[in-house]
Amino acid sequence: MTQPSPGSDAARADLSKRPAEVAGMFDAVARRYDRMNSLASLGQDRRWRAALVGALEPRSGELMLDLAAGTGASARPLERAGARVVAVDLSFGMVQWGRRHHRRLPFVQGDALALPFADQTFDAATCSFGLRNMVDPVAALGELRRVVRPDGSLVVCEFSKPVNALWRRLYEGWLRRAMPKLAALASSDPAAYVYLTESILDWPDQAGVAEMISQAGWSAVEWRNLTGGVVALHRARRG
């Protein structure tokens, strides 16, 4: 599969991408990834990550897995809240950047479909803005369930579908028209953001993601909309 480029068919979201290609794409954007996220979300990314911490309710000493951790932007607030966090990402570029900037966090390069941890290792697991980029999201959710202890929790923070029709049209217009221009100015790899935009637009809605989580064996699945449904927090338990 070729590198996605603006205006090409390859720019369309393909959730069955080979892991090596996804990792390579994120390697290319690692250096400016956090900055670009803040610009593209108009600063809302900090609010979303704060909501993630609130949903997980970390207690001092709890061991948590942050999957698709990127450079550690989600893991760091959890650590500040008292949890012990292991950050895992497929992209070596993201892991390398995270290790450089968050020296106290343990970073592991790993595949979501074959996590390098024993069964029931963690008290909780989370995945922020990465599930839609995985080759098999349900299988990845099943791996998370395997490594979480009984009665442990899961929180998935992911882009979703605004619930208000007018807000949805405005949001989709922003993604299609403004995002490529912003990426051209601020990103180290604008073509990657064409794919990321399409992956957001093609991703299932809140109920669809809840169904994925249930299929993976999690129970008590619920969700909470943020920014009118631009992002949804899904929470579940390992029954």
NUROTI-440334 format. One record per residue (C-alpha): residue in one letter; x, y, z. Coordinates in steps of 0.02 Angstrom, whole numbers, plus 50000, padded with zeros to 5 digits. Example, Ala and Ser with C-alpha at 12.3 -4.5 7.8 and 13.67 -1.06 7.14 Angstrom:
A506154977550390 S506844994750357 
END
This chain:
M500005000050000 T500685016949951 Q500865032250061 P499195041550063 S499195058049972 P497885071949957 G496555068749828 S497015050449798 D496015034749835 A497395029449956 A496905044350064 R495285035550109 A495265027450278 D495785009250275 L495635001350447 S496414985250383 K498114993450355 R499644983050393 P500404987750561 A502104991750485 E501315004850372 V500335012750513 A501895013150620 G502875021350479 M501555034750459 F501625039050644 D503525038650643 A503455052550515 V502335063950619 A503025060350794 R504055076250810 R502575088150791 Y501155076450836 D500655084051003 R500765101750938 M499705097450787 N498395089050896 S498235104551003 L498055115850851 A496825104550762 S495715102550915 L495795121150957 G496515116451126 Q495125104251169 D496335089551178 R496845094451355 R495035094351410 W494775077251332 R496285070051420 A495705077351586 A494035068551559 L494975052351526 V495845053751695 G494165057151778 A493375041951695 L494775030351752 E494795037251929 P496595031651960 R497105027152136 S498855028852203 G499925014152150 E498695006652025 L499544999251872 M498815005251708 L499165001451526 D499035015751401 L498905007951229 A499275018451073 A500095030251196 G501005040351065 T502225052151148 G501415050051320 A500155064151315 S498825053051395 A499975042951508 R500765058151591 P499135064851669 L498745047451736 E500465046651815 R500205063851893 A498585057251968 G499555043652059 A499465028651944 R500935018451882 V500775018851693 V501565008451556 A501475017251388 V501385005851234 D501425011151053 L501735002550887 S502755017050819 F504585017350868 G504635035850824 M503265039550950 V504075028751084 Q505765036851055 W505025054351067 G504055049751224 R505585042551310 R506525058451274 H505215069951348 H504455059251488 R505945050451565 R504965043851715 L503705034551606 P504125016951546 F503825015951358 V503674999451265 Q503574997151078 G502234983951051 D500844977350940 A499074979451006 L498644962050941 A500044953551037 L500394963451194 P502024958351280 F501224956151452 A500564941551553 D498714938851585 Q497894949951717 T499414961251737 F498534978151747 D497194986051855 A496534996051708 A496864999751525 T496555014351411 C496735018751228 S496645036651165 F496385040950981 G497205024950922 L495895011350911 R495285016750740 N497045014550669 M497204996350720 V497074982150597 D495774973050703 P495004984250838 V493974970250917 A495494959050932 A496484973351009 L495094976151136 G495154957551174 E497024958751206 L496714973051326 R495444962351416 R496704948151429 V498004958751518 V496774967351638 R496324958951802 P494534953351840 D493434968251882 G494744979751805 S494184994151695 L494395000251518 V494205017951450 V494295021551264 C494435039751211 E494115041251025 F493395053050895 S491555049850866 K489985057350787 P489245073950846 V487455070850901 N486755087250834 A486525087050644 L487065105150618 W488585103050731 R489035087150637 R488995096150468 L490075110250535 Y491295097950612 E491435087350455 G491705103050353 W493125107950470 L493915090850449 R493775090550260 R494265108550221 A495235116150365 M496215101150427 P497235098550267 K497705116950263 L498205116850445 A499215100850421 A500125108650273 L500665122950384 A501045114050547 S501345095550517 S502955086850470 D501945075350356 P500325083350291 A499865067750190 A499705057750351 Y498365069550412 V497335066450256 Y497245048350311 L496905053050493 T495475064450439 E494695050850332 S494895038050472 I493885049450587 L492495051750460 D492385033050423 W492455027350605 P490855020150684 D489745030550797 Q489615028850985 A488465013850980 G489565005250851 V491105006950960 A490115000751111 E489664985351011 M491504982250971 I491944983251155 S490554971051200 Q491094958951063 A492834958751141 G492094952151303 W491984967951408 S490414971251511 A489464986251579 V489894996451425 E489365014651429 W489915030751346 R489965049351376 N490035062451238 L491315076451243 T491195092451140 G489485087551078 G490055070251021 V491625075450928 V492465063651051 A491695049751155 L492335041351312 H491845023051319 R492015014451486 A491854995851524 R492284982451653 R493134965651640 G491744954951706 
END
